[in-house]
Amino acid sequence: LLYERHGEPAAVVQLKHVEVPKLGDCDVYVKMLAAPINPADINMIQGTYPLQSPLPAVGGNEGVGQVLEVGRCVTALKPGDWVIPADAGLGTWRTQGVFPEQMLLKVPSDIPVLCAATLSVNPCTAFRMLADFESLAPGDSVIQNGANSGVGQAVIQIARASGIKTINVVRDRPDLPKLVERLMALGADHVITEEMLRKPEMKDIFKSIPRPRLALNCVGGKSTTEMLRHLQPKGTLVTYGGMAKQPVMVPVSAFIFRDLQLRGFWMTQWRKDHAQGE
């Protein structure tokens, strides 16, 4: 799925049959098994994302493929291995491709294909945000909005495995009980709607668990401001998305009297900052 110019995906993305390049000595020939669509993929096609691939470009930053053939200098991979992109911008929306070995990471082939295809962006983001901003211990709590997103679901599962309690904020919807049930089954401790954030009943939650020191935001706007009210003094709000397309509004008192910290997180930048050998 190629795009030769930036614009709305429906208008600029085209299905094209192209010849697979010849396999070089350090290359790997891969058959793609599955590739998701993330908001960042859409933003790249629109030309609004900070990271851009040279045009014409193949869409898709994430996915899993199976190695069909390797060049004679390739040592870490062999036919049959499963691989995922080592970095963004690989162009995973294709049936087959030839890539340099260093652009791929081997993953176990006994995990569900959809898990492998969505391994490199959302779970990594969730893990780093839980680890890098506040030192959380078992029994501590985290609050997050967009809790049913890919990152949100990963946060719930990683936190549960680490003994950290989660307060999960979602938008109200007709099938809310179903969604609550699904997130609770993943390990959520509390699932609440954005409206509930403003209600006095929120105090009941903090009878059984401590107020969170960490808040994770992928929405912006009012939902984020309300979430901030429940943070402990000196707590941290980490913003990693802005699905509401509204700014993060912070009352002055949150800075002066509670000394809250506002941080940002972008997985692509984290990878650049922590590249091997640098």
C-alpha positions in Angstrom: 0.0 0.0 0.0 1.9 3.0 -1.4 1.4 6.7 -1.2 3.3 9.1 -3.5 2.0 12.3 -1.8 0.7 13.3 1.6 -3.1 13.6 2.2 -6.0 11.7 3.5 -5.3 8.0 3.3 -8.4 7.2 1.3 -7.3 9.7 -1.3 -3.6 9.0 -1.5 -2.9 5.3 -0.6 -2.9 2.9 -3.5 -2.6 -0.8 -3.9 0.3 -1.4 -6.3 2.1 -4.5 -7.5 5.8 -3.9 -7.4 8.8 -6.2 -8.0 10.6 -7.4 -4.8 14.2 -6.2 -5.0 17.1 -8.6 -5.4 18.3 -10.1 -2.1 21.7 -8.5 -1.1 24.3 -10.2 1.1 23.1 -8.5 4.3 19.4 -8.6 3.4 16.4 -10.6 4.6 13.4 -11.6 2.4 10.3 -11.4 4.5 6.6 -12.4 4.1 4.4 -10.2 6.2 1.9 -12.1 8.4 0.0 -9.2 10.0 0.3 -5.4 10.3 -2.0 -3.1 12.3 -3.1 0.5 11.7 -2.0 2.9 14.4 -2.9 6.6 14.6 0.8 7.5 13.8 0.5 5.6 10.5 -2.4 7.8 9.5 -0.6 10.9 10.6 2.5 10.0 8.6 0.4 9.6 5.4 -1.3 13.0 6.1 2.2 14.5 6.5 1.5 15.8 10.0 3.7 13.4 12.0 7.2 14.5 13.1 8.7 11.4 11.5 8.3 11.1 7.7 9.4 8.4 5.2 10.8 9.6 1.8 8.1 9.5 -0.9 6.9 7.3 -2.5 6.5 5.4 0.8 4.8 2.2 1.9 2.5 2.7 4.9 2.7 1.0 8.3 5.3 1.2 11.1 4.5 -2.1 12.9 3.8 -5.7 12.1 5.2 -9.2 12.1 6.7 -11.2 9.2 8.2 -14.6 8.5 11.7 -14.9 7.1 11.7 -16.7 3.7 15.3 -16.3 2.7 18.5 -14.6 4.0 21.6 -13.1 2.3 24.9 -15.0 2.7 26.3 -12.6 5.4 23.1 -12.7 7.6 23.9 -14.6 10.8 21.2 -13.8 13.3 18.2 -14.9 11.3 17.2 -18.0 9.3 14.2 -19.0 7.2 11.1 -19.6 9.3 12.0 -17.0 12.0 9.5 -14.3 12.9 10.6 -10.7 12.8 9.3 -7.3 13.7 10.6 -3.8 12.7 13.6 -2.6 14.8 12.4 1.0 14.2 9.5 3.1 12.8 9.2 3.8 9.1 9.8 0.2 7.8 6.6 0.2 5.7 4.8 -2.9 6.8 1.6 -2.7 4.7 2.9 -5.1 2.0 2.8 -8.8 1.4 6.5 -9.3 1.0 9.7 -7.2 1.3 13.5 -7.3 1.3 15.0 -5.4 4.3 18.6 -5.0 5.7 19.1 -7.4 8.6 19.7 -4.5 11.1 16.2 -3.2 10.5 14.6 -6.4 11.9 14.3 -8.0 15.4 13.7 -11.7 15.9 10.6 -12.5 18.1 9.4 -15.9 19.3 7.1 -17.6 16.8 5.0 -19.3 19.5 3.1 -16.2 20.5 -0.2 -15.2 18.9 0.4 -13.5 15.6 -1.7 -10.4 16.5 0.4 -10.0 19.7 3.6 -10.2 17.7 2.2 -7.7 15.1 1.5 -5.1 17.8 4.5 -5.7 20.0 6.9 -2.8 19.1 4.8 0.3 19.8 2.1 0.1 22.4 3.4 -2.4 25.0 6.9 -0.7 24.8 5.3 2.7 25.4 3.4 1.3 28.4 6.4 -0.3 29.9 8.7 2.7 29.6 6.1 5.1 31.0 5.5 2.9 34.0 9.3 2.6 34.6 10.8 5.9 33.7 9.0 8.7 35.4 8.1 7.6 38.9 9.6 4.8 40.9 6.5 2.8 41.6 6.3 -0.1 44.1 3.7 -2.8 44.6 0.6 -1.3 46.1 1.1 2.1 44.4 -1.5 3.3 41.9 -1.6 4.8 38.4 -4.4 6.7 36.7 -4.8 6.7 32.9 -7.3 7.9 30.3 -7.9 6.2 27.0 -7.7 3.0 29.0 -9.1 0.8 26.3 -6.4 1.9 23.8 -3.6 -0.4 22.9 -1.2 1.3 25.3 -4.0 1.5 28.0 -4.6 -2.3 27.8 -0.8 -2.9 28.0 -0.5 -0.6 31.1 -3.3 -2.6 32.8 -1.5 -5.9 32.2 2.0 -4.8 33.1 0.8 -2.9 36.2 -1.1 -6.0 37.4 2.0 -8.2 36.9 4.0 -5.6 38.9 1.5 -5.3 41.8 0.5 -1.8 40.8 -3.1 -0.7 41.0 -4.8 1.0 38.0 -7.6 3.5 37.8 -8.8 3.4 34.2 -10.8 6.2 32.6 -12.9 5.6 29.5 -15.5 7.5 27.5 -19.1 6.7 28.3 -20.7 4.5 25.6 -23.8 2.3 25.2 -21.9 -1.0 25.8 -20.0 0.3 28.8 -20.6 -2.7 31.1 -19.1 -5.0 28.4 -16.0 -2.8 28.2 -15.6 -2.6 32.0 -15.8 -6.4 32.1 -13.1 -6.7 29.4 -10.7 -4.4 31.1 -11.3 -6.0 34.5 -10.6 -9.4 33.0 -7.2 -7.9 31.8 -6.4 -6.9 35.4 -7.9 -3.4 35.9 -8.7 -2.5 39.5 -11.1 0.4 38.7 -12.8 1.4 35.4 -14.6 4.7 35.5 -16.0 7.2 32.9 -14.7 10.7 32.3 -17.9 12.0 34.0 -17.1 10.1 37.2 -13.8 11.8 37.5 -15.7 15.0 38.6 -17.9 13.2 41.2 -17.4 13.1 45.0 -17.7 9.3 44.8 -14.1 9.3 43.5 -13.0 9.6 47.1 -14.3 6.1 47.8 -11.7 4.7 45.4 -8.9 6.2 47.6 -10.2 4.5 50.7 -8.7 1.2 49.4 -5.8 2.4 47.3 -3.4 5.4 47.6 -3.8 8.4 45.3 -1.7 7.9 42.2 1.8 9.5 41.7 1.6 8.9 38.0 -1.1 9.8 35.4 -0.9 8.8 31.7 -2.7 10.9 29.2 -3.4 10.2 25.5 -6.6 12.3 25.2 -6.0 15.9 26.3 -8.7 18.5 27.1 -11.0 18.3 30.1 -10.4 14.6 30.8 -6.8 15.4 31.5 -7.5 18.4 33.7 -9.9 16.3 35.8 -7.4 13.4 36.1 -4.7 15.8 37.4 -7.0 16.7 40.4 -6.5 13.1 41.7 -2.7 13.0 41.6 -0.6 13.1 44.8 1.5 16.3 45.4 4.7 16.2 43.3 3.0 13.6 41.0 3.8 13.3 37.3 1.4 13.6 34.3 2.9 12.0 31.2 1.3 12.8 27.8 1.9 10.4 25.0 -1.1 11.2 22.7 -3.8 13.8 22.0 -6.8 12.0 20.6 -9.2 14.8 21.6 -7.1 17.3 19.6 -7.4 19.7 22.6 -4.6 21.2 24.7 -3.7 20.0 28.2 -5.1 22.7 30.6 -3.5 22.9 34.0 -4.8 25.1 36.9 -2.0 27.3 38.3 -2.7 25.9 41.7 -1.6 22.4 40.5 1.9 23.8 39.9 2.2 26.2 42.9 0.5 24.2 45.7 1.0 20.7 44.5 4.2 21.0 42.5 2.9 18.6 39.8 5.3 17.7 36.9 4.1 17.6 33.2 6.2 15.4 30.9 6.0 14.0 27.4 6.8 10.6 25.9 7.5 9.5 22.3 8.7 5.9 21.7 10.5 6.9 18.5 12.6 9.4 20.4 13.3 7.0 23.3 14.7 4.5 20.7 16.9 7.2 19.2 18.2 8.2 22.7 18.9 4.6 23.6 20.3 3.2 20.3 22.9 0.6 20.8 26.5 1.8 20.9 25.5 5.4 21.5 
